Amino acid sequence: MSYVPSTHDRRSAGRPACFATVLCAIALGALALVLAPAQPRASAAPPAPAPVPAGPRLIDAAAVRGTIAAEGRAPVIVLLRDPAPRLAADAVRLPAVAAAQSAVLAALPAGAWRTTRRYELLAALAGDVDGRGLAVLLGHPGVQSVEPDRENVPMGPVLSPSMLREQRPLIGVDRVFEEFGLSGEGVRVAVIDTGIDADHPDLEDDLIDQRCFSARGGCGSNNATEGPDADDEDGHGTSVAGIITSKGVNAPLGIAPDAEIVAIRVFDDRTSARSSDIVAGFDWLERNRQRLKVKVVNMSLGSRDPFVGNCDNDDAARAEAVKRLVQRGVAVFAASGNQGSDNGMAAPACIRDVIAVAASYDGTLGRMPPNGEFGGSGCFDPTSSAMTITCFSSINRSLDLVAPGAWTTVPQMGGGARQTAGTSNASPVAAAVAALLIQAEDGMRHAEVRRTLTSTGTNVRKLENTQDFPLIDAYAAVASLGLPTATPDGPPPTTTPAPTDTPAPSATPTASATPTIAPTGAPLPSATAVPTDAAATATASATSPPQDTPEPTQPSPDSAPIYLPIARTE
């Protein structure tokens, strides 16, 4: 019998036979994969190139290049790229910084550079450079920035009728003494200033250590650029230290009378300094931190011109020196400046890590000054009160605190006391309150001090200004820590000398100055009243040489006080 193909067989003729449709599909798919041309695999994205550090930055190029053009060389501070973690152990950081410094110095042509400061823990150098050396520095991969080593000039105080004894109760310090038994005992405060009169009766037991840094010489009897003695030759540092720790013998009791002082002199015998000297003070404090155990630093000094906003980029080396100490737990304070700006503060107060302090009046004093205007700021306050920021205080949105600074009776170099005003007085008031806080809570660091003081103050403002800032309140700050009350063992407020009669005005001025850091070189305007009486001006000229800083006499309600310009011109 012949075979007759079925319908299915006839449809399948001439095709590969498959016993199952599914198996056939799989086989054909596999064959297609084998015969299909290979597709290129997507390649992985190339790794991103490592960021190339920006070249060295020349800060205030016009000043640096202009000085080189005029004088052949310019004093500068060279901040290096950090060769080790900021808080690395000294055993790691010291050799790393030294090696980085040596690498930069080795690249400089002979005669193009003269070193004035070689820091230990701060990766930086200070020295005088010519045009050839500047070109090398700005092309060196180990250099981060080059900035002018700015001159530091004095900013002087003025006199007025009230005293530190009025400031203590105003901000609650007497209550802190009485209720919490706090007097700053065991807390060390570094005062970076003109030095200290360690023999003054109000200060003779306070000095723990001292150091002098002066690029132009003036340290010790051999006129060195560095030395172990911080003898005050101006008086300002003595006054600032007294606001903190006065024992109440000649001047009123200080805010933290049992605190201890580490005095760092950074001004020469002409009351002039460089930024590199102040940086050296910070470097020395950090290098000796285990021995000195400083918890607070006060700088009652500031630049002639205010800076709008943060000035870390303009004051790079000092900002890094401050940051290093702040990260070690030290609280750093500075005066906001006496220029009277409403939109700027002096350096170093404008540095982000500095607690900036402006000055308020310590009572209702009427028009201030009674005659004329405050020198430098060219301002006056038609009325004044404890809730008024002085018109000469420089402020901006970065200001942290306000503290009484007009007017203050302070120890005078050589003995006795004098009365002054300025943001230079306000800053040590705040620094001393910080010492009280740290005595109460030993582990308190910079950020906690700043937060506690700013959050417990009462808002105050300048006249005709809408910006509010916290007036320091020592009692509220200490009470916020939740401490039990106690009977103080230290000196009670009643040890303050009794007020004396207001002396009659005198036309004979005495020297007085408040140092500040000037970005250029001209003297810093002071918070000193300018005479409006030509006779007063003539009298001042006849009794005081131009380079001196005259001190006006104490005014009384029935007298016309003499107000004199006090900023030195060199």
Rosetta blueprint (number, residue, H / E / L):
1 M L
2 S L
3 Y L
4 V L
5 P L
6 S L
7 T H
8 H H
9 D H
10 R H
11 R H
12 S H
13 A L
14 G L
15 R L
16 P L
17 A L
18 C L
19 F L
20 A L
21 T H
22 V H
23 L H
24 C H
25 A H
26 I H
27 A H
28 L H
29 G H
30 A H
31 L H
32 A H
33 L H
34 V H
35 L H
36 A L
37 P L
38 A L
39 Q L
40 P L
41 R L
42 A L
43 S L
44 A L
45 A L
46 P L
47 P L
48 A L
49 P L
50 A L
51 P L
52 V L
53 P L
54 A L
55 G L
56 P L
57 R E
58 L E
59 I L
60 D L
61 A H
62 A H
63 A H
64 V H
65 R H
66 G H
67 T H
68 I H
69 A H
70 A H
71 E H
72 G L
73 R L
74 A E
75 P E
76 V E
77 I E
78 V E
79 L E
80 L E
81 R L
82 D L
83 P L
84 A L
85 P L
86 R L
87 L L
88 A L
89 A L
90 D H
91 A H
92 V H
93 R H
94 L H
95 P H
96 A H
97 V H
98 A H
99 A H
100 A H
101 Q H
102 S H
103 A H
104 V H
105 L H
106 A H
107 A H
108 L L
109 P L
110 A L
111 G L
112 A L
113 W E
114 R E
115 T E
116 T E
117 R E
118 R E
119 Y L
120 E L
121 L L
122 L L
123 A L
124 A E
125 L E
126 A E
127 G E
128 D E
129 V E
130 D L
131 G H
132 R H
133 G H
134 L H
135 A H
136 V H
137 L H
138 L L
139 G L
140 H L
141 P L
142 G L
143 V E
144 Q E
145 S E
146 V E
147 E E
148 P E
149 D L
150 R L
151 E E
152 N E
153 V E
154 P E
155 M L
156 G L
157 P L
158 V L
159 L L
160 S L
161 P L
162 S L
163 M L
164 L H
165 R H
166 E H
167 Q H
168 R H
169 P H
170 L H
171 I L
172 G L
173 V H
174 D H
175 R H
176 V H
177 F H
178 E H
179 E H
180 F H
181 G L
182 L L
183 S L
184 G L
185 E L
186 G L
187 V L
188 R E
189 V E
190 A E
191 V E
192 I E
193 D E
194 T L
195 G L
196 I E
197 D L
198 A L
199 D L
200 H L
201 P L
202 D L
203 L L
204 E L
205 D L
206 D L
207 L E
208 I E
209 D E
210 Q E
211 R E
212 C E
213 F E
214 S L
215 A L
216 R L
217 G L
218 G L
219 C E
220 G L
221 S L
222 N L
223 N L
224 A E
225 T L
226 E E
227 G E
228 P L
229 D L
230 A L
231 D E
232 D L
233 E L
234 D L
235 G L
236 H H
237 G H
238 T H
239 S H
240 V H
241 A H
242 G H
243 I H
244 I H
245 T H
246 S L
247 K E
248 G L
249 V L
250 N L
251 A L
252 P L
253 L E
254 G L
255 I L
256 A L
257 P L
258 D L
259 A L
260 E E
261 I E
262 V E
263 A E
264 I E
265 R E
266 V L
267 F L
268 D L
269 D L
270 R L
271 T L
272 S L
273 A E
274 R E
275 S H
276 S H
277 D H
278 I H
279 V H
280 A H
281 G H
282 F H
283 D H
284 W H
285 L H
286 E H
287 R H
288 N L
289 R H
290 Q H
291 R H
292 L H
293 K L
294 V E
295 K E
296 V E
297 V E
298 N E
299 M E
300 S L
301 L L
302 G L
303 S L
304 R L
305 D L
306 P L
307 F E
308 V L
309 G L
310 N L
311 C L
312 D L
313 N L
314 D L
315 D L
316 A H
317 A H
318 R H
319 A H
320 E H
321 A H
322 V H
323 K H
324 R H
325 L H
326 V H
327 Q L
328 R L
329 G L
330 V L
331 A E
332 V E
333 F E
334 A E
335 A E
336 S L
337 G L
338 N L
339 Q L
340 G L
341 S L
342 D L
343 N L
344 G L
345 M E
346 A L
347 A L
348 P L
349 A L
350 C L
351 I L
352 R L
353 D L
354 V L
355 I E
356 A E
357 V E
358 A E
359 A E
360 S E
361 Y E
362 D L
363 G L
364 T L
365 L L
366 G L
367 R L
368 M E
369 P L
370 P L
371 N L
372 G L
373 E E
374 F E
375 G L
376 G L
377 S L
378 G L
379 C E
380 F L
381 D E
382 P L
383 T L
384 S L
385 S L
386 A L
387 M L
388 T E
389 I E
390 T L
391 C L
392 F L
393 S L
394 S L
395 I L
396 N L
397 R L
398 S L
399 L L
400 D L
401 L E
402 V E
403 A E
404 P E
405 G E
406 A E
407 W E
408 T E
409 T E
410 V E
411 P E
412 Q L
413 M L
414 G L
415 G L
416 G L
417 A E
418 R E
419 Q E
420 T E
421 A E
422 G L
423 T H
424 S H
425 N H
426 A H
427 S H
428 P H
429 V H
430 A H
431 A H
432 A H
433 V H
434 A H
435 A H
436 L H
437 L H
438 I H
439 Q H
440 A H
441 E L
442 D L
443 G L
444 M L
445 R L
446 H H
447 A H
448 E H
449 V H
450 R H
451 R H
452 T H
453 L H
454 T H
455 S H
456 T H
457 G L
458 T E
459 N E
460 V E
461 R E
462 K E
463 L L
464 E L
465 N L
466 T L
467 Q L
468 D L
469 F E
470 P E
471 L E
472 I L
473 D L
474 A H
475 Y H
476 A H
477 A H
478 V H
479 A H
480 S L
481 L L
482 G L
483 L L
484 P L
485 T L
486 A L
487 T L
488 P L
489 D L
490 G L
491 P L
492 P L
493 P H
494 T H
495 T H
496 T L
497 P L
498 A L
499 P L
500 T L
501 D L
502 T L
503 P L
504 A L
505 P L
506 S L
507 A L
508 T L
509 P L
510 T L
511 A L
512 S L
513 A L
514 T L
515 P E
516 T E
517 I E
518 A L
519 P L
520 T L
521 G L
522 A L
523 P L
524 L L
525 P L
526 S L
527 A L
528 T L
529 A E
530 V E
531 P L
532 T L
533 D L
534 A H
535 A H
536 A H
537 T H
538 A H
539 T H
540 A H
541 S H
542 A H
543 T H
544 S L
545 P L
546 P L
547 Q L
548 D L
549 T L
550 P L
551 E L
552 P L
553 T L
554 Q L
555 P L
556 S L
557 P L
558 D L
559 S L
560 A L
561 P L
562 I L
563 Y L
564 L L
565 P L
566 I L
567 A L
568 R L
569 T L
570 E L
